[in-house]
Amino acid sequence: MTHLRLATRASLQARTQTEVVARLLESTVPGCTTEIVFVDTSGDRRQDVPLHEIGGQGIFVKEVQVAVIEGRADLAVHSAKDLPSSQTGGLIIGAYGRRRDPRDVLIGRGLAELDEGATVATGSVRRRAQLAELRPDLRFAELRGNIQTRLTKVPDGGAIVMAAAALEVLGMTEQIAEAFAPEVLVPQVGQGAVAVECRDDDAAALAALRAIDHDGTRAQVAVERAFLAEIGSGCSLPVGAHVSGTTLLTYFARDGGSRRGSVDLGRGDPLALARLAAHDALD
């Protein structure tokens, strides 16, 4: 019998997606039982500070990872988009869940329905940069908090931006006013996927995670993470990458300029092509 302790944030979204992983393990791995360990993260505690000012990527995962490294849990369950591009020492991503809807969405009003100079709330510099290119007249406001809190903060006559996957996890997709195609608003690396880490020397946990790993999602996110790692940035700069079929869509902005890319991954090694796309964006 294998008993696995799954560490996660305590938010409803994190808890719900961790419960999905737990049920999948119990139904797939013979004799597997699970329990959930809730962890408070620095990103959850500092709700009054913009994400890019307190570290960007990693602020929602570090304490969850530490719980596994210190042996208080066996697995760390994350939204893949929250993971830094470099692997944390002593840990390995043992499984990815099947990817949900990766798109960014507006709650409140659709883009064309927003009045001139309307306010859009989002804590993501990536979303702000791309929306500003679509509608230079828009004003932006910070947006923090769990899903339920954010849904109460739709500006009058404006909108908030969220990940479709977050609403899908909670069964709240009826809130969506407009969903952007990845070609229009390039998603965050890993958006829509759940990543599960374990200690790299934990053979039992690794074997269990291999049984639930979704190969297609792993391949997609690996390419996106290769692009981000080569850029060398988390959330401090506007950067997005998303694999759709055999195409890698990329976005990068810096110093007042931006670059969108579309890479045919069928032309060679996908990871090498992703790294080359990052160098092109930097140039």
NORZI-V272714 format. One record per residue. N is the residue number from 1. RES is the residue in one letter. SS is DSSP state (a for helix, b for strand, c for the rest). Layout:
n = <N N>
res = <RES RES>
ss = <SS SS>
This chain:
n = <1 2 3 4 5 6 7 8 9 10 11 12 13 14 15 16 17 18 19 20 21 22 23 24 25 26 27 28 29 30 31 32 33 34 35 36 37 38 39 40 41 42 43 44 45 46 47 48 49 50 51 52 53 54 55 56 57 58 59 60 61 62 63 64 65 66 67 68 69 70 71 72 73 74 75 76 77 78 79 80 81 82 83 84 85 86 87 88 89 90 91 92 93 94 95 96 97 98 99 100 101 102 103 104 105 106 107 108 109 110 111 112 113 114 115 116 117 118 119 120 121 122 123 124 125 126 127 128 129 130 131 132 133 134 135 136 137 138 139 140 141 142 143 144 145 146 147 148 149 150 151 152 153 154 155 156 157 158 159 160 161 162 163 164 165 166 167 168 169 170 171 172 173 174 175 176 177 178 179 180 181 182 183 184 185 186 187 188 189 190 191 192 193 194 195 196 197 198 199 200 201 202 203 204 205 206 207 208 209 210 211 212 213 214 215 216 217 218 219 220 221 222 223 224 225 226 227 228 229 230 231 232 233 234 235 236 237 238 239 240 241 242 243 244 245 246 247 248 249 250 251 252 253 254 255 256 257 258 259 260 261 262 263 264 265 266 267 268 269 270 271 272 273 274 275 276 277 278 279 280 281 282 283>
res = <M T H L R L A T R A S L Q A R T Q T E V V A R L L E S T V P G C T T E I V F V D T S G D R R Q D V P L H E I G G Q G I F V K E V Q V A V I E G R A D L A V H S A K D L P S S Q T G G L I I G A Y G R R R D P R D V L I G R G L A E L D E G A T V A T G S V R R R A Q L A E L R P D L R F A E L R G N I Q T R L T K V P D G G A I V M A A A A L E V L G M T E Q I A E A F A P E V L V P Q V G Q G A V A V E C R D D D A A A L A A L R A I D H D G T R A Q V A V E R A F L A E I G S G C S L P V G A H V S G T T L L T Y F A R D G G S R R G S V D L G R G D P L A L A R L A A H D A L D>
ss = <c b b b b b b b c c c a a a a a a a a a a a a a a a a a c c c b b b b b b b c c c a a a a c c c c c a a a c c c c c c c c a a a a a a a a c c c c c b b b b b a a a c c c c c c c c b b b b b b c c c c c c c b b b b c c c a a a c c c c c b b b c c c a a a a a a a a a a c c c c b b b c c c c c a a a a a c c c c c c c b b b b b a a a a a a c c c a a a b b b b c c c c c c c c c c c c c c b b b b b b c c c a a a a a a a a a a c c a a a a a a a a a a a a a a a a a c c c c c c c b b b b b b c c b b b b b b b b c c b b b b b b b b a a a c c a a a a a a a a a a a a a c>
